[in-house]
Amino acid sequence: MQGEQTENFYFIWGIDESSYGPVQLATLVSWIKDERVLPDTWVFTRGEGSWRKAGDIPEIKIFFSRVTTTATSGSTQPQMTPGALRRIKILAELSDAQLAHLSDFLEKQRVTQWSVVVRQGEVGDAMFFILEGELRARTMAGERETILCTFGTGEIFGDMALFDHGPRSADVVANVDSTVMKLSATQFNRLIKEAPALAAPFLQATAKTLAARIRADNKRLDRVTQQFSASPR
């Protein structure tokens, strides 16, 4: 009975703004190793009755240093784990085997705060998946910046470049230090040729995202049109 009272349980706040748990320490540690839980992931400790960032919780903070050491002690471009890639919303339905294979075509990049990832007018040759951090899309008119939208963990940007290789419609700038995965046009073509069974569900998920954005843009345009039509002249 005493052991049951002292055993701790945890709840994890996911990128979909939902709480997962309760889980025991062993499960939480396995999620850290799979990079499903990061140092800045919010975790509720039932024993303390409070939410804290995972990297600040004494009993698990040591496991983040172990994951970092393992990832950097081998090659300079470690393979991403399926758990890490599953944080990307359009990849959430892929199996572990599919995600592991997909990682062979991706390049992990660290992006420092305020750096420009893509520039307006440049020829697009890659799309990006945000593993952690926040970036914004902007246009510039002289010194004046107009923010078009903000991208957070789990989102993608630049996906149209894989299909039309057209000029970028906006700058994308890191609001904070961030980590992204890059899928270049060259690797995308290789994916289609070498792994068509993997390319099909990936393309389907990407198409759903594009369709959702187009519908959202159409709704916004419709609202603006209605407001303009209703305004006195």
C-alpha positions in Angstrom: 0.0 0.0 0.0 2.8 2.4 0.9 4.5 1.7 -2.5 1.3 2.6 -4.4 1.1 5.9 -2.5 4.6 7.0 -3.3 4.6 5.9 -7.0 4.5 8.9 -9.3 2.6 9.4 -12.5 2.9 11.9 -15.3 0.7 13.6 -17.9 2.3 15.0 -21.1 0.9 18.0 -23.0 1.1 17.1 -26.7 1.5 19.4 -29.8 -2.2 18.8 -30.5 -2.9 20.6 -27.2 -4.2 17.4 -25.6 -3.0 15.7 -22.4 -1.7 12.2 -22.5 -1.4 10.0 -19.4 -1.2 9.0 -16.7 2.1 7.2 -17.5 4.7 5.8 -15.2 8.3 7.0 -15.2 9.5 4.1 -17.3 7.1 5.0 -20.1 8.1 8.7 -19.9 11.8 7.8 -20.2 11.1 5.7 -23.3 9.2 8.6 -24.8 12.3 10.8 -24.1 14.5 8.3 -25.9 12.1 8.3 -28.9 12.2 12.1 -28.8 8.5 12.3 -28.4 9.1 14.3 -25.2 11.6 17.2 -25.4 13.2 19.3 -22.7 10.6 22.1 -23.3 7.6 19.7 -23.3 5.1 20.4 -20.5 4.7 17.6 -18.0 2.3 17.4 -15.1 3.7 15.5 -12.1 0.9 14.1 -10.1 3.0 13.9 -6.9 3.7 17.6 -7.0 0.4 18.6 -8.5 2.0 21.0 -11.0 3.1 21.5 -14.7 6.8 21.9 -15.4 9.0 21.7 -18.4 10.4 18.2 -18.8 14.0 19.4 -18.7 13.4 21.0 -15.3 12.1 17.8 -13.6 15.0 16.3 -11.5 14.2 12.6 -12.0 14.1 12.8 -15.8 16.4 15.7 -16.8 19.5 13.4 -16.9 17.9 11.3 -19.7 17.9 14.3 -22.1 21.7 14.6 -21.8 22.0 10.8 -22.6 19.8 11.2 -25.7 22.0 14.2 -26.9 25.2 12.2 -26.3 23.9 9.2 -28.2 22.7 11.3 -31.1 26.0 13.2 -31.5 28.6 10.5 -30.8 28.1 8.8 -34.2 27.6 10.4 -37.6 27.2 14.2 -38.0 23.7 13.5 -39.4 22.0 11.0 -37.0 18.9 9.3 -38.2 15.7 10.7 -36.7 13.6 8.3 -34.6 10.0 7.5 -35.6 8.8 9.1 -32.4 10.5 12.4 -33.3 9.0 12.5 -36.8 5.6 11.6 -35.5 5.4 15.0 -33.9 4.9 16.3 -37.5 1.1 16.4 -38.0 1.1 15.1 -41.6 3.3 12.2 -40.7 1.3 11.1 -37.6 -0.5 8.2 -39.5 2.7 6.6 -40.9 4.0 3.5 -39.3 7.3 3.3 -37.4 8.9 1.5 -40.3 7.7 4.1 -42.8 9.0 7.0 -40.6 12.3 5.3 -40.2 12.6 4.9 -44.0 11.5 8.5 -44.6 14.2 9.8 -42.3 16.8 8.6 -44.9 15.6 11.3 -47.2 15.5 14.2 -44.7 18.2 16.6 -43.5 18.1 17.9 -39.9 18.9 21.6 -39.5 19.3 23.8 -36.5 17.9 27.3 -37.0 19.0 30.1 -34.8 16.7 32.9 -33.7 16.1 35.6 -36.3 17.7 33.7 -39.1 16.0 33.6 -42.5 15.3 30.0 -43.6 13.8 30.9 -47.1 13.8 34.3 -48.8 11.0 35.8 -50.9 11.7 35.5 -54.6 14.2 32.7 -54.4 13.5 29.6 -56.4 11.9 27.0 -54.1 13.7 23.7 -53.9 12.7 22.2 -50.6 9.9 21.9 -48.0 10.4 21.9 -44.2 9.0 20.1 -41.2 9.2 21.9 -37.8 10.4 19.5 -35.0 10.6 22.2 -32.4 10.4 26.0 -32.3 8.4 28.7 -34.0 8.9 30.5 -37.3 6.9 33.2 -39.1 6.2 33.9 -42.8 6.5 37.6 -43.7 6.7 40.1 -46.6 8.7 43.2 -46.5 7.8 46.6 -48.1 10.9 48.7 -47.5 11.5 48.5 -43.7 7.9 47.5 -43.0 7.2 43.9 -42.1 3.8 42.2 -42.6 3.4 38.9 -40.8 1.4 36.5 -42.9 1.2 33.5 -40.5 3.2 31.7 -37.7 4.3 28.1 -37.9 4.8 26.0 -34.7 6.1 22.6 -33.8 4.5 19.9 -35.9 3.7 22.1 -38.9 5.2 22.3 -42.4 6.1 25.1 -44.8 7.5 25.5 -48.3 5.6 22.4 -49.6 4.5 24.0 -52.9 8.2 24.1 -53.9 8.3 20.4 -54.3 5.6 20.6 -57.0 6.2 23.8 -59.0 9.8 24.9 -58.1 8.4 28.5 -58.3 9.7 31.5 -56.4 9.1 31.8 -52.7 6.1 33.9 -51.9 7.5 35.1 -48.6 10.4 35.1 -46.2 10.3 32.5 -43.4 12.2 33.7 -40.3 12.8 31.9 -37.0 11.2 33.6 -34.0 13.2 31.4 -31.6 16.0 28.8 -31.9 14.3 26.0 -33.8 14.9 22.6 -35.4 13.6 21.7 -38.8 13.8 18.7 -41.2 14.4 19.6 -44.8 13.1 17.5 -47.7 14.8 18.8 -50.9 13.4 18.5 -54.4 16.3 16.1 -55.2 15.5 13.8 -52.2 11.8 14.1 -53.0 12.3 12.8 -56.5 14.5 10.0 -55.1 11.7 9.1 -52.6 9.3 8.7 -55.5 11.6 6.5 -57.5 13.0 4.4 -54.7 10.1 4.1 -52.3 6.8 4.6 -54.2 4.9 2.7 -51.4 6.1 5.4 -48.9 5.7 8.3 -51.3 2.0 7.6 -51.8 0.8 8.1 -48.2 3.2 11.0 -47.8 1.8 12.8 -50.9 -1.8 12.1 -49.8 -1.1 13.7 -46.4 0.6 16.7 -48.0 -2.3 17.1 -50.4 -4.8 17.1 -47.5 -2.8 19.9 -45.9 -2.7 22.0 -49.1 -6.5 21.5 -49.6 -7.2 22.6 -46.0 -5.1 25.8 -46.5 -6.9 26.6 -49.8 -10.3 26.2 -48.1 -9.2 28.4 -45.2 -7.9 31.0 -47.7 -11.1 30.9 -49.6 -13.2 31.4 -46.4 -11.0 34.4 -45.5 -11.4 35.9 -49.0 -15.2 35.3 -48.9 -15.4 37.1 -45.5 -13.4 40.1 -46.9 -15.6 40.2 -50.0 -18.8 40.2 -47.9 -17.5 42.9 -45.6 -16.5 45.1 -48.6 -19.9 44.5 -50.3 -21.7 45.5 -47.1 -19.7 48.6 -46.4 -21.2 52.0 -47.4 -19.9 53.6 -50.5 
